[in-house]
Structure formats: C-alpha cells, structure tokens
Amino acid sequence: MHNDGKVVPINRAHATPSPLARLPVVLLQVRDKAAQQLQHGLQELFDNADDTLFEMADKARSNVDHHIFFEAMRDLRLKRKNFERVFMERLFEAFGGLGQAGCGELQMVPVVSYDAAPGSSKDELEKAVALETMLGRVHHRDGLALGQLTARLSALLGNQLDDRENPLGPSLLCEFFLRAGRSLGVEIRVKLIMLKLFEKYVLSDADQLYGEANQLLVATGVLPDLKAAPSRRPGERATRDYPREAALPSAEQPVDENGQQAFTALQALLTALRGSVSPTLEASAEPQPIATRDLLRLLSHLQQYVPEPQVEDDFDLRNQLEQLLTRVSVKSGKSRVVEEADEDVINLIALLFEFILNDRTVPDAFKALIGRLQIPLLKVAVLDKSFFSPSGHPARRLLNEIAASAMGWSPVDDYAHDSLYLRIEQVVQRLLNEFAEDPAIFSQLLTEFTAFTAEERRRRELLEQHTRDAEEGRVRTEAARARVAEVLNRRLLGKVLPRAVVQFLQQAWSQVLLLASLKHGEQSVQWQAGLRTMDELIWSVSLPQDTDAAGHLLVQLPGLLKALRDGLTSAAFDPFSTRDFFVRLQALHVQPPEGVDGLIEVREPFVLSATPLDSAQQLPADDPDLLKVYQLRIGGWVVFQPDQGSALRCKLMTIMAPANTYVFVGRTGLKIMHKSVGQLALAFKRGALHTLDDGPLFERALAAVVGQLRQLNRGK
C-alpha cells in the first residue's frame, strides 16, 4: 500500500487500520451533517442552561439551593468546551465502531442501562425514570424515521443493527451526553434540568436529524423504496427559539406568521396620526398614493444621506420624507402621498425611535449609532410586517442585541477605539451601505454580532468568577474576624485580668483562632481546641488562692502550655517574640497577680475588623429607598453617580452573606464597587443611584408607544 506520508497524531495512531477508513463516503457525510446539527443543539442548550439555572437560583427558597444552582452555573461555564468535545468524540467513536461491524473487532460504545439496578439510590432512580420518559417520547414521535435510518445503515454496512446501536439513536445520544457530563459535579436536580434541556434543544429536532440522514442515504441508492416518514409540521416542534417573547393573547389564535395581526392591532391606534406625512402643497387635486416600491426607493435615497454620529444634526425622518414628497409632487404635477398602511409604519417607527433616543438605558454614545438605523428598520417594517410580531424577526433581534451589549458601557476618554463601539459602528455602516430590499443581511449580521458578544461574554464571565472568588474570600475573612472578636468579648468583657493575658489573647491568640476558622471552620477540632485553650488560660490566671485549686492547676499546666505553644506555631508566630509572655505567665501562676503585673478591667469591646456600622440600621423597615435596594436582582444593571467624576454603569454580580454586601462589576467583569444595604439606600435618596431596565429594547419601546397611543386615543 502506498504511504502518502501524512502525519498522524500519536494519540490516534494504531497498529490496525482506522475504522473510519472502512466507512462508506456517504456514511461520513451523514456523520458530519449530524455532527453540525448536534453541535448547534448543544450550543443552544448551554446558552439557555445559564438562564435556566439563574432563574432557579433566583427562585430558590434557601441559601443552600441558591448556592447549588450558582455553583452549577459556574461549573457549566468552566467545563462547557470540554463537555462539547467529549460528546463529539463519543459520536465519532460510535460511527467508527460501525466500520468494524462484522469483523469480530466490534467495540461498540457501551449503552446505558436505563433500568435501575437493585439497590440503586433515589437519585439514580429519578434519572432512570427521566431517561426512560425521554426515550419513549422520541420513539413515539420519530420512531418511524429512526427505524428507516437504522434499516438503511444495516443495508449499507451489510450487518443487522438495532436502534440502540444507531449512533444517532436517542439511546446512544443520551449515553454520549451522560458520559460528557461525568466531570460535572452537580446535584441531581441540576442533572435532571440538564436532561430536560437536552431533550428540548437536541432530541426535539430528531426528526430533522433523521430526515436529512435518510435523504443522504436515499440519494446514493440505499433502500430508496422505503416510504418516507411524514415530517412533523412546524407547529408540532417545540417553540424554543425565543422563549422570552410575549405569547399570543389566546391559545386558540393561529400563529401570526406574517405579523399581519400584530400590525393590524397597532393600526387601530395609529389613526390619529395619519396625515402627518404629506407634501406641503395646496390641495389642487385628489392626492395619489405612491406605491410601496416607490416609497422604498425614496427611503434608499435618504439612507445615503444619514448624518454621521458625530454630526450634531436632528435628523427628522418624517420631515425629510415630506420634503421628498413635495419635490416628487412638483415634478409630476400631482399631489403624491404615502399609502395609509405605509404611513402607519412610518409613524410607528418614528415613535419607537423617539423612545429609544430618550431611553436612559442606552448610553448616549450608542444612541447616535442606533439612531442611524431608523431608515433601514423602517424599510424592513414596510417590506415585512412580521417585524412587529413577537416571533423574533432578525432585524428586531439585532437591535435588541446591540442595545443589550451596550448597556454596561461607561464613558471613556477615547470611546472611538473601544472594541464594542467599533463593532456596532461597523454593523450600522454595513446596513446603510448594503441594505436595499433583501432582509437576509440582518440574519447575517445578527449571527456575526452574537458570535462577537458571545466571546465578550465568555471573557467577562471568567473575570466575574475571579471577582466572585476574591469577594467570597474577603467576606469569609470578615465574617471570621467578627466571630473571633465575638468569642473574645464574650469571655473578656467585664472581667478583671492581668494586662499581659488580655494583650496576648487580643493580639496573638485572636490570630490563632482566625486561622483555625478560615482553614478548618467553626465545627472543627482545631477551632474547639483553640477556644478550650483560651478558656483554660483565663481560668488559670483567675483562680482563688486555695490549696485545691492550686493543686488542680499543677496538673493542668503542662497541657495548657503545650497547647499555647502549638497554637502559636500553627499561626507561624516567632517563639522569641512570645517568650516574654510565657515568662510573665509563669510568674502569674506562682505569685498573686497584684504582685507581678497590673490588673485591668476589660471595658471596651475588642474589634478585629474595621467594618463600619451599616446605615440601614438607622432606616425604618418600610423606607421606600431601602425597599428599592431589596428589589435589586443579581444580574441587574444600575447607574451610580459619585459625588465627583463621571457616572458608572455596573451590574450587581452577587450579594455576599452574612453582611449582605452588594458587589458590582463593570462590562469587563472586573469589580467596580461594593456597598452595604444602607449605603445603597442613601445613594437612592440622593439620586446618585438609578436602576436600568434590561428588558429587550424593542419590546420596551413598543410597549411605551402603545401606551402613549392609547392615552392619545382616550383623550380624543
């Protein structure tokens, strides 16, 4: 056999020929096509898993559950790429195993037993039931297409296969998913959520997976006479592309595929504004409406003259259209007006952009960029009324994505060199230059822009996790300091003790206790031993001068001194620096304290950390600004205006117990500030803190415009 000299990775090299080399070309095509779809489904799964787990954490009724779901979010973010890699490796291995069918070398990927074995745990039983249910639904829904695919694979390979041996069958797909998820240290509830998401975003499209695979095999003549499995109607597939969009008012209403129903409902509110876009001519004859096609040409003309963002120019679209209509009317000698439906679209888009350009959520620098999209979006709305329906039109989603990505942007000296600003500027300019009447460019730009924001989000999440870990360490240390101070004050306040002992406990032994708390926790042997040693030390210098007590002290003293020295050593104290204390302690144990060292009464509480008193304690429980603080949610954005300097846009990353410290990060994921509840309430009172509505921009604008129009119609 001729050796072409290709380099083979050492971890993939085998003495035996690769099983893939024996696979028919069409089977490789089936594998690659399926891999693309499955990869896309997994990406959707992980993109939505974060939101799902966040909602679960937000609804959690206990701190334990809250922590479980947030830890799961962190775990998924960190292990997502490895998860996807392992899944695809298992898929390719299964196809490779098909190449060994009938050779006596078959090494099939093990199939999970979905029936719980005797003695299985409750968690395993729950998982088994969930898996069995999932598989049952797929077989019931797409069993015919799966059976045809298995039959064609058997005919192609000359070996009888079972549906459970089909690499694209639900059994093996679930197996790949479970194998890939072994590295996730998540609780059973999280595992069940992930299984549901796997069914929703991967298995729900199994009919498409099997349909395309069958088509490829039929095209090459593999069992072409099998009757094709009927494809599911679009309405039968789970609607999952845009789960956050508003639902139809009634379940009986048909799907508004072209958006006509939504637009008709809006038209009823727009009647009061009609006649605002018309030529400024004397009415000499009956006005003649211009065709929609001609209107699009006028808009394309205006699109070339949209001012740059840096130009201080109030670009009034309706006024510009009126001027163009006047010129057209003068030139033709006829009064030309816009058709009623087109005028409604123009007025509606104008009102939407009026809201957008006054919205506090969008930074000013980006308002100028978004404002340049008014004509392209108007043209889309004129061409396609589904722009107004909640079905997720690409142009509508692009606008929302741009606004959402810009929300956390804070002014910088040279914003024109900011990567986000430049990317959005590029998107806007491409639309102005390239968009004529084909809306496909919006889908293309949406795909490119979301890929960009996904990468930014990945980097931000990594930094946020680093920030969260650092804050958890800081808060844990502060809590430990407070706890150590509490146990010291409980034992010392009001007592009269030798000055040397009080100083030792506050300056040295407090550090021993702090280290034990941080390293081992307050339920540990080390912490309890530290408390016991402290109590014995206080007891030893507080004994009454009687013979029985002195005798007991002689028995306890060697163990006490050893415990003190061991504790100081564990905290890395220099033994020479504490030698003087042990000398004084020896003297205190053999002589009355009055004769050796002065006695002091401990009156002031010992403070180990400088945590200021939260001003929230001075506010009534029903204070409106205090209630605003409690309504802040993790992931929400705010604008903070310090006494000096520019406003800061930041996101509430986490609330750290036990002091309820609110930690805020910027767009990059780096910490900007942390505030107590009281500090935030006072900031609300001064007007230095404002919340930002992070709902989709277009939906918020449309809701505001509808409310405005309804009020206008009621006032007539």
N, C-alpha and C positions, 0 to 999 in steps of 0.2 A: 504493500500500500504506500502510495506517495505521501511523504511527510511535507506539509506545507510550511512547517516551521513556526506555526502560530504559538504564542506564549500562553500557557495555561496557568492560572493561579495555583500555587502549590496546595492550598487547602481544598481545591476542587479536583486535583489530579487523581486518577485512579488507574490501577493496572488494567481493569476491564474497560471496554468501550463505554462511553457515556450513554445512558438510556435515552437521552434526548436525540442522539444520533439516529436511533431507530424509529423515532416518531415520524409519521407522515407529515408533509408540509402543511396540509390543511388542519391537522390537529394542533400544530404550533400556532397557526393563525387563530384557531378557536381559543387557545390558551391566552395569547397576547390580547385578543379582543376582550375576553372575560377579565383579564388582569386589569385592564384600563377601567372597566366599569366598576370592579370591586374596589380598586384604589380610590376612585371618586366617591363611592359609597362610604368607605372608611373615613375619608376626609370630612365628609358631611357629618358622619357620626361624631367625630371628635370635635368638630366645630360647634355642634349642638350639645355635646355632653357637658361642656363647661357651663353653658347657660342653664341646663337642666340641674346640674349639681349645685349651682349657685342658688337657684330657686329653692331647692330642697334645704340648703343651709339657711336661707332666709326664713323659711317656714318652720325650721327646727324649734321644738319646744324646750330643748335642754341644751346646755353648753356642750355636753358630750356629743350629741347628734350634730350640732353645729360644727364641732371640731372634726368629726368623722367626714362630713361632706367636703369641708375645706381641704382636709388632708388628701382626700380623693382627687380633688381638682388639681392640687399640686402634683400628685403622683402621675396623673394622666398627662399633664403638661410636660413633665420631665421625661416620661417614657413613651411618649406618643410615637416618635420616629422609630424607636426600637420595636414597638408593637406592630406598626405597619410593615416593617422589614421582615419580622418573623412570620407574620401572616402570609406575605407574598412568597417567602421561602417555602413555607409548607405547601402552598398552592403549586409551585413549580415542582417540588418533590413529588407530589401526588401525580402530576402529569408525567414526570419521569418514570414513576412506577408503572404507569400504563404501558410504557415502552418495553417493559420486562415481562408483560403478560404472556404466559405460556412457555417461558424459558426456564422455568424452575428456579429463577433467581428473584422472583417477585418479592419485594419488600414493601408492602402497602403501608401507608401511614395508618397507625392504629386508629380504630374507630372508637369513639367514646361510648361507654355503656350508659345509656340514659336511664336505665332502671337502677334504682338504688339497691345496693347490696345490703344484706342483713347487717345490722349494727351501724349503719350509716348515721351520720349526725343529722340533726334537724336542718342545718344549712344545706347539706348535700341533697336532702330530700326536696327542699324548696327549689334548688337549682335543677334537679332532675325533672320535677313537675313542669317548671318553666320551659325547659328544653323540649320536653315531650309535647307540650302545647304548641310551641313554635313550629316544630317539625310537622305536627298534624295540620296546622293552618297552611303551611307551604304545600304539602302533599294534596290537601283538599283543593287548593286554589290552582296550583300549577303542576299537579301530578302528571297530567297527560303530556305536557310539553317535556317534562323531566324524563318520563318513560321513553318518549321518542328519541331524546338525546342519548340516553343510555343504550337504546337499541342500535342507534347509528354508530356509537363508539364501539359497541361489540362487533358490529359488522365490519367496521373499518380495521379493527385490530385482530379480527378472527378469534376472539376469545369472549366468552359469555361473561358480561359484567352485571352486577347488581346495582340498584340505585344508590346503595350505601357506599359502593366503590367508585362512583362517579365523582371526580374531583370538584365538579360544580354542583353536586347534590347538596341539599341543606345539611345532611348529617356531617359530611366532611367539612363544609364551610363553618359549621358551628365548632367542629373539632379544631380547625385552624384558629378560630377566634379564641377559644379557651386556652389553647397552647400559647398563643401570643400574649394572653393576659395573665399567665402564671407569675410574671415578675411584678404584677400589681398587688401590693399588699393592701387590698381593700376589703371592707366588710361585706357581708352577704347582701345587705340592702343595696350597696353600690354595685355589686356584681349583677344583681337582678335588673337594676336600672340599665346597666351596660348591655345586658342581653336584650332588653326591650328596645333599646336604641339600635342594636344590631339588626333586629327584626325590622324596625321601622325604616332604616336607611340603607340596608343591604338586601335582606331577604324579601322586602316588599317589592323589589324590582326584579325578582327571579324570573318572571315571565319574559322580560326583555332579555335577560341573560340567556335563557334557554332558546328564545326565539331567534336571536342573532346567531347562536352557535348552530342551531338546526339549519338556518339559511345557508351558512357557510358550507356545511356538510352536503346539503341538497345540491348546491351549485357545483359540487365536484362529483355528483352522481351517487352519493351514499344514501340508499333507500329513499329514492325520490318519490315513490308511490305512496308513502305513508301520508294519510290525511293530516294536513296541518292543524295544529291545535289552535282553537279560536283565541285571539288575543283579547285581553281584558280591555274594556272601554276605559278611557282616561278617567272617568269619574269613579271607577272601581278601585283605582290605585290610591293609596293614602296620600292625601294632600299634605305635603310636608315642606314644600319649598319655602314658604313664607308663613310660618306658624303664628307670627305676631300680628299679622294683618287682621283687620276687623272682619268679622263674619257677616254673612247676609242677614238681614233682619228676620227672615223666616226660613225655616228649613225646607218649606215647600217651594220656595222660589228657585227657578233654574239658575245655573251658573251663568253669570253675566260675562260671557267670553269676550265680547267686543266692547264692553264698557258702556253700551248704549243706555242701559237702565240707570247707571250711576249718573251719566251726563244729563239724561232727561230730568232726573230729580233735581239736579243743580240748575237746569234751565228755568224751572219754575220760580226759582229765587232770583234769577238774573234779569227778569223782565223790566224791572225799574231802571236798569242801567242802559237799556237799549237806546240807540240814537246818539251815543256819546262819541262814536267813531264814524264821522261823516264829513264830506268835503265842505269847506267854507265857501259856498256859492249861494247865490239867490236861487230859490226854487223856481225854475222856469219850466221844467218838465218833470214827468214821473221819474223818480230815481230808478236806475237799473242796477241790480246787484252784479258784482263781478264774480266770476267763477272761483271756486276754491283753488284751482290750479293757478289762476292769475294772482290770487292773494299770496300763494306760496312763492311766486316769482318776486312779488314786491318785498316779501319778508327776506328772501335770499339777497335781494339788493341791499336792504337795510343791514343785513348781517355783516356785510363787508365794511360797514362804517361804525360798528360798535366801538366806542371810545376805549382807550387803554385804561387799566385800573388806576394808574397814577394821575389821569386827567380828571380834574375837578369839573365834571360835566353831568348835569342832571338829565340823563337820557330818558325822556318820556316816550315810551313806545307808542301809546295812543296818539300823542301829538305828532310824532313822526309819520304815522300811518295817515293821519288826516291830511298832512301836507302832501304826501304822495298821491292820495286820492284826489285832492284838489288839482294837482298837476295833470293826472290822468283825465279828469273830467274836462278840464280846459282844453286839453289836446284833442279829445274825442268829440267835444261839443255836447256831451251828455253827462248828466249827474250820475256818477258811479258810486255805489255804496257797497258795504260788505254784507253778505248774506246773514240772515238772522242767527243761524247756528254758529257761524264763524265769528260773528261779533260777540256772542256769548262766551266763546272760548277766549277771545282777546281780553274781554273784561275780567274773566275769571283768572287768567294768568297774571294780568296786571295786579289784581288784588292779592294774589298769592305772593308775588314778589314784593309787594308793598309790606306785607307782614314779614317776609324773610329779611328784608333790608332794615327792618326796625327791631328784629329779634335780638335780644341780649345774649342768647346762647351762641350765636355765630360771631367770632371775633371780627372787628372792623376790617382788618386787612383782607379777610376772606370774603366779606360781604361784597367788596368791589369785584372780586373774581366771580363769585356766584351770580352777581347781578348781570354779568356779561352772557349768562346762559339763558336770558329771558327769551330771546328770539328763537334759538334752537329748540327750547322746550315748547314754545308756542307752536312752532311748525310741527313738532311731534304730536301735540294735542289736536291740531287741526287734522292731521292725517289719521290718527289712531285714537279713538275715544276711550280705549282701554287704559289710556294714561290716567284716567280719573277713577278707574275701578280698583278695588283693593286686591288685585291679582298679582301685583309685583312687576309692573312694567319696567324694563331695563333702564329707561331714562329716569323714571321716578326713583328707582333703587340707587342709581348713580348719584343723583342729587343727595339722597339720604346718606350715602356712604361718605361723600365729600364733607357734608356738614358734621357727621359724627366724628370723622378723623380730625377735623379742625377744632373741635370743641375744647380740647385741652391745651391748645396753643396759646402761649403767653407772649406778649410783645418782646421782641429782642431788637438789638441795635441794627442788625443787618438781616431783616426778615427775607429779603430777596434772595439770600443764599441758603435759606432753610430748605431741607430736602422735601418736606411735605408741601410747602408753599410752591416750590418749583414744579413738583409733580402735578398738583392741581392746576397750576397755570398752564402746564403742557396739555392736560386734558381739555381745558376750556379752549385753548387756541386750536387744537385739532378739530374740535366741533365747529368752531367758527370758520375754519378753513375748508373742512372736508364734508360737512354735513349739508347735503342738498335735500333729498327726499327719502333716502334709504335709511331707516332707523337702525339697521344692523350695526352701525358704528357704535351705538350706545352699548350694545351687548359686548362688543369687543373691548371698548374702553372700561366697562364695568369689570370684566374679567381681569384685565391688566391692573386696574387700580386696586381691586380687592386683593390681588396677589401681593402688591406693594404694601398695603395696610396690614396684611397677614404677617408679613415679615417684620414690620414695625411692631406689631402686637407681640410677636414671639420674643423679640428683644426686650420689649417693655415688661413682659411677664417674668422673664428671667431676673431682671433688675428688681421688680416688685417683690419677688420671692426672696432675694437677697436682703432687701429692705425689711421685709416682714420678719425674717430670721433674726436680723440685728435688733429689731424692736422687741421681739419676743425675749431675747436675751437681756435687753435693758430693763424691760418690765419685770422679768423674773428676778433680776438682781434687786430692783427697787422693792419688790414685794418681800424678798428675803431680808433685806435691810430693815424694813418696817417690822417684820416678825421678830427678828433678833432684838431690836430695840424694845419691842413689847415684852418679851420674856425677861429681859434685863430689868426693865422698870417695874414689872410685877414683883420682882424679888428684892429690889433695892429701895424703891421709893418709901420714905418714912422711916427707914431703918438707920441706926447709928452703927457705923462700921469703921474699921481702920482705913485711913485715906489710901494707903498703898493697895489694899484689896479692891477698893472701889475703882481706883485708876486702872488696875490690872484687868478687872472684868470689863470695863468700858473700852479700854484701848487695845488690849491683846485678846482676851477671850471672846470678845464680840466677833473678831475676825475668824476665830476657830469655828464658832457657831455658824457664821455666814458661809464659810467654805463647806461645812457639812450640809447645810441646807441646799446650796446650789448643786453640789456634786451628788448627794445621796437622797435628798428630800427629807421632809419632817417626819416621815414614818420610819426612817432608817435607824439602824442600830447606832450609827455614828452620831446622829443628832441627839438621840436619847442619852447616849453616853456623855455627850457634852453638857447637857442640862444636869445630869446627875452629878457630874464632877463639879459644876458650878454650885449646886446646892450643898454639896459636901464641903466645899471651900468656905462658903458663907457660914455653915454650921460650925466649922472648926474654929472660926475666929469669934463666934458668938456664944461659946459655952459658958455656963455658970461655973464658978470656981468651986466645984465639989469633987470629991475623990472618984466617984463612979463615972462621971463624965470624962474626967481626965484619963481614966483607965481605958475607956472606950476609944478615946482619941488616939491613944498609943497603938491600938490595934488597927485603926482605920488609916493612920497617917501614911504608911509606906505605899498603900494602894492609891491614895489621893495624890501624893507627889508624883508617882509614876504616870497617873492619868493626866496630870497637868503637863508634864514634860512631853508625853506622847502627843497630846493635843497641839502643843506649840510646835512640835516637829512637823506634824501633818500640815500645818499652816506655814511652814518654812520660816519660822521665827529663828533669829540668831540666838543660840543658847547664851552667849556672852551678854546680850542685851537684857536678858531676863534673870541673869544671875543675882542681881541686886534684889529683885523681888523675892527670890527664894531665901536669901539671907534674912530679909525682913520677916518673911513668913515663919521661918524657924524661930526667930526671936519672939514673935507673937504667940507661938504655941507653947513657949516655956515661961513667958513673963506676962503679967497683966498688960493689956493693950495700952492703958494710960501711961505706962512707964516706958514704952518703946516708941510709939507713934501716936500722933494725934488722931482722935476720933472725930468723924464728921457725920452730920445727919444729911442723908440724900433727899433734897427737896425738889431739885429741878429734874424733869424727865430727860432721860438720855435720848438723843436724836442721832441716828446713824446715817440718815439721808436727808438731803435738803429739799424735800418735797413740799412745795407751798400749799397752803390751805386753799382748797377749791372754792371759788366764789359762788359756786352753785349752791353751797350750803346756806348762803345768805338770801337766796331767792325762794319765793313761795313755790310750792309744787305745781300750781296751776299757772305759773308765769308763762305768757304766750311765747316769749323768746326761748325759754327753757324747753317748751314743748316742741318748738322748731328743731332744736338740737336732737331731741329724742326721735324725731321723724327722719333724720338723715339716714340714708341707707348706704351700705357698703357698695362701692362702685359708682355712687352718685358724684356729680361734679358741682363745685362751688367756685365763686369768685371771692377772693379775700383782698381787701384793700387796706394795706397797712397805713399807719399814720404818715409815714414817709415812703416814697417810692411808688412804682407802678403796681397795678393790680396783678394778682397772681391767680391763675386758674389751676385748680388742683382737684384731685379725686380722693374721696375717702377710701383708703385702702383697707383699713381694718380698725377695729375698736379693741384695744388691749385691756383685758381684765387684769387685776381686780379694780384698778382705779378708773376704769372707763376712759382711758386716754385715746383720743381720736387722732389717727395718723393719716396724713395726707401726702400724696405723691403727685408729681407732675406728669406730663405726657411721656417722658422718657422712663418713668418708673422709679426715679430717684426721690427720696424723701424731701419734702418742702417744709413741713412743719408738723408738730404735734401739739394738740391743745386739749385742755380739760373741758368738761361739760360747761362749767361756769365761764371759762374764757370764751367759748363759742357763743354762749347766751349773751354775754356782754357785747361781743362783736356784732351779733344780730341787732342788739339795741342801738348801737352807734351807727348802724347802716354800713358797717365795714365788711359784712358778710352777706352774700346772696347765693341762693341755690340756682342751679341751671337745670332746665328741663331737657333731659337727654332722650326724650322720645323722638321718633323719626321726624325730621324737619317738615317734609311734605305733608304728612298726616296732621301735624300740629297746625301748619299754615292753613290747610283745608278746613279743619275744624273751626279755626278762628274766623275764617272768611264766611263759612256757612252761618255761624252765629251772628256775624255782622250783617249779613244779607237778611236773615230772619228778623232782626231788630229793625232793619230798614223797611221791610215789608209790613211789619206791625205798625210802624209809625205813619204809614200812608193813610 
